Amino acid sequence: MSKPNQAYAYFSLSAFDEEPEAITEMIGLTPTDTWKKGDVHPTARYERRFSRWTLRSRLPDSEALEDHVNDVLTQLESALARVAGLSKKYGGMIQLVGYFHTYYPGFGLSHEALAKIASLGACLDCDFYYLYSSEREDT
């Protein structure tokens, strides 16, 4: 039996020289995760090559990608102007990740969501992994 599909989204800023706490203070939101250049990755045991500030969707991984994007944008709503300024400076990105074990559900965003992403000056990156096969009985 295949695993259920999993998906999530997050917003990130990267390659800044400040401490991640300074980015948090500038934005006024609590990140989901941060790291500094030179920190050792906890499982892979390599040094990070850049700093990162991340705000991830609060939804379960079983929800649709569109809903994850909307949740991230909702979290950023109170700080859009501050985030937009930092986004242009530090490569703001909305990252979408999908592990599709049973089927590909398709993906689309409303013009409102696209306009918010554009107003952030953020790029959109999609990492979709198709892990199903027509050769298996359960797919």
C-alpha positions in Angstrom: 0.0 0.0 0.0 1.3 3.4 -0.9 1.8 6.3 1.5 -0.6 9.2 1.2 0.5 12.3 -0.6 2.4 14.8 1.4 2.8 18.5 0.7 4.0 21.7 2.4 5.1 25.2 1.7 7.3 27.8 3.3 8.8 31.3 2.8 12.5 31.8 3.2 15.2 34.4 3.2 18.8 33.3 2.6 22.4 34.4 2.4 22.2 37.3 4.9 25.1 38.4 7.1 23.0 39.3 10.1 22.2 36.9 12.9 18.8 35.2 12.2 17.4 36.9 15.3 18.1 40.3 13.7 16.0 39.2 10.7 13.2 38.1 13.0 13.3 41.5 14.7 13.2 43.3 11.4 10.2 41.2 10.2 8.4 41.0 13.5 7.3 37.4 13.0 8.6 34.2 14.7 10.2 31.9 12.2 9.7 28.1 12.0 13.4 27.5 11.5 16.6 29.4 11.2 20.3 28.6 10.7 23.5 30.5 10.2 26.3 29.9 7.7 28.7 27.5 9.3 26.2 25.8 11.5 26.4 22.0 11.3 23.4 20.3 9.8 22.0 18.1 12.6 21.6 14.9 10.6 23.8 15.2 7.5 26.7 16.6 9.6 27.9 19.2 6.9 28.5 22.9 7.4 25.7 25.1 6.1 27.0 27.3 3.2 24.5 30.1 3.8 22.2 31.5 6.5 18.4 31.0 6.2 15.2 32.3 7.9 12.1 30.1 7.3 8.4 30.4 7.9 6.5 27.2 7.2 2.8 26.5 6.7 1.0 25.5 9.9 -1.3 23.0 8.1 -0.9 19.2 8.2 1.1 17.7 5.3 -2.1 16.1 4.0 -3.6 19.4 2.9 -3.5 20.8 -0.7 -0.4 22.8 -1.8 -2.6 25.8 -2.6 -3.8 25.8 1.1 -0.3 25.7 2.3 0.7 28.7 0.2 -2.3 30.6 1.4 -1.4 29.8 5.0 2.1 31.1 4.6 0.9 34.3 2.9 -1.7 34.7 5.7 1.2 34.5 8.3 3.2 37.1 6.4 0.2 39.4 6.0 1.0 41.7 9.0 4.5 42.2 7.8 4.2 42.4 4.0 6.1 45.7 3.5 8.9 44.7 5.8 9.2 41.2 4.3 9.1 42.6 0.7 12.1 44.9 1.5 14.1 42.0 2.9 12.9 39.6 0.2 14.5 41.7 -2.5 17.7 41.9 -0.6 17.9 38.3 0.6 16.4 36.2 -2.2 12.9 35.7 -0.8 11.3 32.5 -2.0 8.1 30.6 -1.6 9.0 27.0 -1.7 6.5 24.2 -2.5 7.3 20.6 -1.8 5.1 17.7 -2.8 5.6 14.0 -2.4 3.0 12.3 -4.6 2.7 8.7 -3.6 -0.7 7.9 -5.0 -1.5 10.5 -7.7 -0.7 14.0 -8.8 -3.4 16.3 -7.6 -2.6 19.3 -9.9 -1.6 22.7 -8.7 -2.9 26.2 -9.2 -2.9 29.6 -7.4 -5.5 32.3 -7.3 -4.6 35.7 -8.9 -4.7 37.1 -5.3 -2.1 34.7 -4.1 0.1 35.3 -7.2 -0.2 39.1 -6.6 0.9 38.7 -3.0 3.9 36.6 -4.0 4.8 39.2 -6.6 4.4 42.1 -4.1 6.8 40.2 -1.8 9.4 40.2 -4.6 9.7 36.5 -4.0 10.4 33.7 -6.4 8.3 30.5 -6.5 10.2 27.2 -6.5 8.4 23.9 -6.8 10.0 20.6 -5.8 7.5 17.9 -6.8 8.4 14.2 -6.4 6.3 11.7 -8.3 6.6 8.5 -6.3 3.8 6.5 -7.8 4.0 3.9 -10.6 1.4 2.4 -12.9 3.4 -0.9 -12.4 2.4 -1.3 -8.8 -1.0 -2.8 -7.8 -1.9 0.0 -5.4 -1.4 2.9 -7.8 
